[in-house]
């Protein structure tokens, strides 16, 4: 199946519908339909495995009984289809008769649809979209694999839509962090800002090779848990885990920062945490009051670091992506958090990442902080950290920066992996630190300045006047093209022709 062609077909159909306004709505429309298709395929497996299986979705509302009927006499389309979806399907799925004892696999359906919308206004076009999605056979192993590519296409569109400043972690980075944390079957891994489930699926893939018995399979089914408060990423993560074979994805829909830290109990803690928490945003005064006074911060990244420290089990380990501001920040909250990392945890490694990891969606420089909830062997009396290693990951040879067409790949992490097991201090050609070890006492003496092994400052390229003008005009043409394209889309949505109106 040509995945890019399938996504393009769906986009082209929905662009003609007056109810769809922009990429974000197109993606939401696409993903709830994919969810129902995927869930129906999952139910087919449950029917084979379980005696007397009964779907929580009423029979006439199951995908196979209304959506999958293509080009038949009783195929719903037009106004009849719109009426069915708007007045029967959505209201029923939002209000399914569940109890606290109902299995998680059933609750997922109700939770997913609680915040979803059906935007399309043309029932014929909606039927066309359904027919395209129904071409994918999720009971077939090859098509299940193909969905990974479909999913990546949806994520790229979500990124292009500029969805509330969220930046999705490259798969190479989630795989690398999970590999370094090395979760083991029987442990539980958590991501409390799980987005679309990248760290969760990397963990599942890592653990899959450890499964050899039915008991191992059950441990694998319960090996990851997540939480995401935005409806669209939450829906994508549920669908993502279903496609990876998790029968009842343990992903909550809610705000992880919304619970008081004092209310965290043993059942809220996990063995391994891998996360890329939201950063660059601020939070409310009410949320800040959930945290102890000394670590209250307006920055979400700071608060998530506190949450991670509280939810990590004894002897647990964590790998967290954080912005540069956390490393060199000296305000009271950051200083208290970094001091706690040195005194109450074994903060053993900080990886400095190239600034273009999340390009072109943000140029914010990021880092990976690795720490364990245990005392390092040989640590000082007032510390659980003995020493912190810093390592700077430089751009791979032949790359000036990462981009949409040249993203980060797993092999780009190989220099860290090679260094990880044979750590030594390294200086670059200019005499700067590429890797260096600091004791906990030295970092405390530096007022917890973790901004070590910095990237060399790039010299600004000064072009000759003729080349500068050429570059300027080329950029101007690019902007003009982009503006024309955007105006054309707006005109199409509004159903007007600006050029004709100007001529009149």
N, C-alpha and C positions, 0 to 999 in steps of 0.2 A: 504493500500500500504506500503511495506517495503521500507522506505525512504533510509536507508543506502544501501540497495541492489540496488535501482535505481541509486544512485550516483555512486556506484561501477561499475555498468554495463556501464554507460556513460564513466567513466574513462578508463575502460578496452578496450572499443572500440577505443577511441581516442589515447591510448598509441600505438596502431598499425599503426597510420597514420604518415607518414614521415613529414607532414607539421606542426605537433604539437610538440613544444619543451618546455616541462616543465609545471608545474601547472598553472602558470599565463595565458598562452595561452589556456590551456584546459578550464579554468574558463571563459575566455572571449568568447570562442566558445560556451560554454554551455549557458551563460547568454543572448547572443543576440538571441539565438533560443528560450529560455524561454520567453524573452521579447515579441517576435512576437506571441508566443502561448497565452501569457497572454493578450496582446493587442487585439487579435482576440476574446477572450472570453469577454473582456470589450465591444468590438464593438457589440457583440450579444445582450448585455444588452441595449446599446444605440438604437439599431434597434427596440427593443420592446418599449422603452420609447419615442422615437422621431419619429414624422411623417416625411416621405421623408428623412430619414437618408442617407447620402452619405459619404462613406469612402474616406479619403485622399489617401489611398493606392489603386493603380489600382487593379481592380477586380482579374486579373490573378496572382497578387502578394500577395494576402491575404492568410494567413496561410491555411485556409480551402480549398483553391483551388489548392495548390501545395504540401504542406507538409503533410496535413492530408490524402492524398490519398495513403493509404498503401495497398500493395499487389493487386493493380488493374492494368488493361491493360495500363492505361495512367499514371501510377505512375513513376515519374522522379527518375532516379538513375544513378550511374556511371558517365561517362563523360557528359552525357546530363544534369544531375543534377548540376554538377560543373559549366558547361557553364551557366546555368540558374541563379545560385546564384552569380557567379562572374561577369557576364556581363549584367545581367538584374536586379536582385533583389537589389544588393548593389548600383550600380550606380543610379538607380531610387530613392531609399529611401534617398540617400545622396543629391539628387537634386530635392526634391518635390516642385511643383509650389505653394509656399505659399506667402502670403502677410502679412503686419503688422496687418491686420484685421482678419487673420485666427485665429481660437480658439487655446488656449494653448494645448488642447488635440491633435491637429494635429501637432503643432510645435514640440511636444515631439519626434515624430518619426524621424523627420529630424535631430534634435539635437543629439539624441541617436546614430544615424548611422554615424554622421559626423566624428567620431574618431575611429570607429570600424574596425576590420579586419576579414576576413574569411581565416582561416589558413589551413583548411583541404585540402588535395590533392587527397584523394581517395574518389571518389563519391559514391562507394558502402558503405564504412564505414560511410560517411556523412548521407546516407539514413538510416543506422542502428541507428545512434544517433537520427535523427529526429523521427523515429518510437518509440523509447523509450520515448522521451519527449512527444510525442503525446498521450501516454497512460494516461497521467494526464489530467483529465477533470476539467478545471478551472471554468466551469459553474456549477459544483457540489460543494455544500457547504463543504462536507467532504474533497474533493481534494483541495479546496482553503485553508482549514485549514492545510492540509498536506504540502502545499507549504511552510508554516512557517518552518517546519522541513527540507525540501529540502534546503531552503534558509540558515538555520543555517549550514547545511553541506557544502554549497558553501563557506560560511564565514570562516569555519574552514580550508578549503583548501586554501583560500586566505591568511589566517594568516600563514599557513604552508609554503606558497610560499615566505614568507618574503617580502611582497609587499611594498617596499620603506619605511620600518620602520614604517608602520601604524599599530596601535593596536586598535582593535574594542572594544568599551565599553561594558562590560557585561550587559545583559538585566536587571539584578537586579539593577544595578547602574542607568541606564537610568530611570527605573520605579520609583526608590526611589527619584531621583532628581526632576522628574516631580511631584511626589506626594507632595513633600515639597513646590514646587512653586505653585501648585494648580491652573493651568490655568482654566479659566472659558469661557464658550461658549460666543462668541462675541469678545473675545480677540484673538490676533494672536501671535503664538509662532514662534521664528526663531532660526535656527542653521546655522551659516555661515561657518562651515566646516563639513557639514552634513554627510560625508562618505556614508554609506549604509542606512542611515535614521533611526537609532536606537532611537534617541530622538524624531524624528517626529512621529514614530509609537507609542511610549509610550504615547505621548501627545494625539494622536488620540484615543487611547484606554481609556485614562483618561476622555476625553470629550464625548465619545460615550454614557456614562450613563446619560449625561445631555440632550440628544436629545429626544424630545417628539412630535415635530410638523414638517411639511415640511420646515418651516422657520428655525427651529433649524438645520435640515439636511443641508440646504444651508450654514449656518454659520459654521457648522462642515467641509464642503467641503473646505472652505477657511481659515481654522484655523491654518495651518502650512505653513512655507516657509523655503526653504533651499538653500544652495549654495555649490557646490563641484567642484573642478577643475580637479580631476583625472578621466579619462574616465570610468574606470571599476567600481569604487564605485558609480559614478554618474548613470550608467546604472542599477546597483543593486538597488539604492535608488528609481529610477523611477518605476522599476518593483515591488519593495516592496510596494510602496504607491498605485499603481494600484490594487494590490492584497488585500490591506486593504480597497478598495472601494472608493479611491479618484479618481475622473474621470479625473481631469486635474492637476496632481502634480505640485505645484509651486516650482520647484527646478531649479535654474540656473546652467549652466555649465560655471564655471569661477573662478578666483582667488579673494577671498574677500578682500585680502590685496592690490589688484591692483588699488583701487579707492582712490583718495585723500580724507583725512578725512574732508577737508574743503568743499567738494562737497556733503556731506551727508545732505539730506533734510528730512522733516517730513515723506514723503512716504517711506523712507528707514528704518524707526524706527518701532519697534515692542513692544508689551506689556510684553512679556516673552521671555527670552533667556536661553536655556539649551544647553551646548556645552562641548565637549572634544576637544579643538583645538590642532593642531599638535604642538609637542614640541620636543626639542632635535635637531632641525634643524636650519639652518641659512637662511637669506634672502639676496636679492641683494641690492645694493646701490640705485638703481632706486626705489625699493619698499619702502625703508626706507624714501625716500623723500616725500612719501605720508602722512607722519606723522609729527606733530609738533616737532621742534628741541629737546625739553627737554625730549621727550619720545621715540626718535629714538633708536632702539635696533637691534642687530643682531639676536636675538632669536625670533622665530615666536610666541612663547607663550606670550611674552610681547606685541607684536604688536596686537595680537588678543584680549588681555585684553583691550587695548585702543579702538579697533574697537567695542567691546561689549559695553563699556561705552558710546561711541558715538551713537550707534544704539538702545539704550534702551530708550523707551518713558518715559516721566515724570510719576512718580508713578509706573513705570515698575519694574520687579524683575528678577534677574538672578541667575543661579547656574552653575558654571564653574569648570571643572576639570583642575587643574594646577600642574606642577611638584614642588618638594620641593625647587628647586633653586629659584623660585619666592619668596618664603616665607622668606628665609634668605639672598637673594641677596642684595648687598648694592651699586651696580653701579648706576650711575646717573639716567638712564631710569627707573630701578625698583623702586628706591626711589621716583621718581616723580609720578609713577603710583600708588604706595601704599599710598602716601600722598593724592593723588586725591581721592582714594577710601574712605579715612577717612573724607576728607573735603567736597567733592562734592556728596558723596553717603552715604547711610546707610549700611556700611559693618557690618552685624550683626552676621555672623556665619562662622567659618572655621572648616571643618571636616578633621582630619588627617586619611588617609586610610592606611591599611596594604600594605607593599611593594610588595606583590605577587598578587595584584588584576589583573594585566595583564599578570601574569605568564602563560606559559613559554616564552612569546614573548618579554618581557622586565622586568627588575627588578627595573625600575625607580620608586621611591616613589612618590605618588600623593596625592592630597588633593582636597576638594570641597570648593569653595569660594561662599558664598551666599551674595548678596547685593541688595538693592532697590534704585531706583532713586527718593529718597525723603528724607526729614529730619526726623530723629527719634525724638519721643517725649522726651523733656527734654535734647536735645543735647546742647553742648556748643556753644557759639556765633560764633566761627570760624569753626565749624564742622557741618556736617549732621549726623555723626555717634556719638551715645552716648557711646555705649559699644560694644565690640566684644567678642563673646563667642567662645572658642576653645574646641573641643571635640575630643578625640582620640578613634577611633574604633579599638579595639583589635581583634585578631584572635578568632573565635568562639571556644568553648571548643571542644577538640578532633582534632583540626586542627593545624598542624605546619605551613602550607602555603596552598594557593589556587593553583590549577593546572588544566590541561585540563580535568582530570577525576573527580576532586573535585572543580568545579568552585564556585564563589560567587553566593549565592541565596538570594532572597528577605528577607527571614527570618533572614539572617545575618545582615540586616540593622535595625532590630527591636530595638536593644539597643539605636540607635540614635533616632528613632521615639519616644520611651518611654521618653528619656531625653529631646527631643525637646520641649515638651509641659509642662515640669516641670523642668526647668533648675536649676542646682545647681552645685557648684564646688565640684569636686571629686578628691581624692588622691588614688593612687594605694597602694598595700601592702608594697611597698618599699618607700613610702613617696613622690613619684613623682606625678606631675600633670597629671590627666587623663582628667579633665575638669576644665577650669579656665576662669574668666571674666577679661578683661582689658578695661579701658576707652580709648577713642581716644587719650586723652592727654598723658596717660601712654605709649601708643605705639609710639607716636611721640617722646617722651623722650627716648625711646629705639631705636631711629633711624629707626623706622618702621620694627623692627625685628619681623616678624610674625611666627618665628620658635618656637612656644610654644606648650606645651603638647606633647613633643617628645616621640617617642617610646624608651623604655629601650634598651640599647645596648646589643645584644645577646652575651653571652660568647661563645668563640670558643671552640668547643668540641675537646678535646685532646684524641685520641684513643691510647690504648696500641699498641706496635709495631706489634704484630701478627695481630690484627684487622685492623691496618692501611695498612699492606701488603695485607690482604684479600680484603679490600675495593679498594685498588689500582688496583689489578688484575681484580676484577669484573668490574671496570670502563673501564679498558683497553679492556676487552672482548666486552663490549658494543660499544666502539669506533670502534673496528675492524669490528663488525657486521654492523655498520652504514656505514663504509667506503666500505665494500664489496657490500652492497646494492646500494650505490651511483655509484660505478664502474659498476655494472651490468646494471643499467639504462643507463649510458653513452654508454656502449657497444651496448645495444639494439638500441639506437638512431643512433649510427654510423654504425650499422650493421656489427660489427666485433667481433671476439672472441680472446681476448688478450691471453688467455691460449694456444690456438692452435698456435698463432704466436710465443709465447715464446718457445713452444716445437720445432718449426721448426728452 
